[in-house]
Amino acid sequence: MLALFSPKATINGHQIALKWGENAIPAPLGTHQIEIWVPYLWKFGSATIVVDNTQFAPTIHYSAPVWAFGSGAIGFEPQKHPGLTAAYVLYGVLAAVIVLCCCGSFLVNIMGNN
C-alpha cells in the first residue's frame, strides 16, 4: 500500500519530494535537520535525524512503520520497519485462530453426524 504514496522530506524547513529507494539530495556544507515521512491522510511515519555533511556526504536510511500510527526509523545504517515483529505475531495468532476454528467446525460436524 505504501508504494502508492511517495515519501517526503523536510531539510532545514524546506520540503522536497522523494521516491522509494535511493535519493541523492544536494545540500550545502553544514549541519542539517532532516525529517522524512509519508503523506497519507496525515503525516505518517515521521522520523528526524541531524546530519553533518562537512567531512563527507552521509547516507541515511529510512523505514516506514508497519502500523499507520507509529513513527518511522531513521539512521546511518539500514533500519528495520518499526512494528514488524508485532505484525508477524498478530498475523500468526490470527492464522492459528482460523485453523483452530476450521478444525473445531470439522470435528463438530463429524460428531454431529454420528
N, C-alpha and C positions, 0 to 999 in steps of 0.2 A: 504494500500500500504506500509506503514512503517514497517509492520510485515516482509517484505522481506529483510529489511536492519537492522542489529543489531547495536545498538549504540556503540560508543567507548568513552573512557575517556583518558585524559592525566592528570597524577598526578605528579606534580613537573617535568614535561618534559618527563615522561615515559608513553608510550601509552599502554593501556590494552583494551581488547575486553570485552564488556558487553553483557548481554541479556536483553530483555524487562522484566520488573518486578524487583524483589529484587535481589541485588547482594551484597555479602559480600566481601569487599576489605580490606585485611590486609595491614596495614601501620604502620611504626614505630611512636612512640610518637612524637608529634610536630605539627607545623602548615604546612598545605599542600594546594597548589592551585590546584583545580580540575576543569577541563574543560570537558564537555560532549557534544557530537554532534552525528549526524547520517551521515555516509558516503554514499552519494548519488552520483551525478555527481560532487558534491563539498561538502564542509563541511557545512552541513545543520543543522540549529537549534542550533548553538553553544551557550553555556551558561557557565559562570565561577563563582566559589564560592571559598572562602578561609575557610578552616576548621581547627579547633584546636582540636585534639583528646587527649590532655594531661589529661583531667579530666574524660572523658567518650568517648565511640565510638558514634559519632553523626550519625543520619540518615538524608540523604539528599534526596530530591525528584526532579526529572527532568521531564519536559513535553516538548515534541517536538511541534513546531508551526504547525498550520493548513496550512499555506502558505509556499511554498518552499523557499521564500526569507526572511523570518523572523527569529528572534533569538528565542531560546528556553527559558524556565523559569526554574530556579533552586532555591531551598531554603530548609530550615529546616522543613517546613510544606508542605503538598500536594499543588501542583501548578496547576493552570488552564492552558489549552492549549492556548498560545497566538494566537489571531486571530479567536477564536471560535465564538464569538458574531458576528463579521463581516461576517463570513461564513454563519451563520444562517440567517442574514439579506439578504445577497446576494441570497442564495437559496430560501428564501421566496419571494423575488422580482421576481426571475426567474419563480417560480411556479405560481405567480399571473399573470405574463405576458402570460404564456402558457394558463392558464384558461381563461383569457380575450380574447386571440386570438381565442380559440376554441368557446367561446360564441359568439364573433363577427362573426366568419365564419358561425356559425349555424344561427344567425339572418339574415345575408346577404342572405344565401341560402333560408330561409323561405320567405323573402321579394321578392326575385327574382322569386319565383315560383308563386306568386300571380299576 
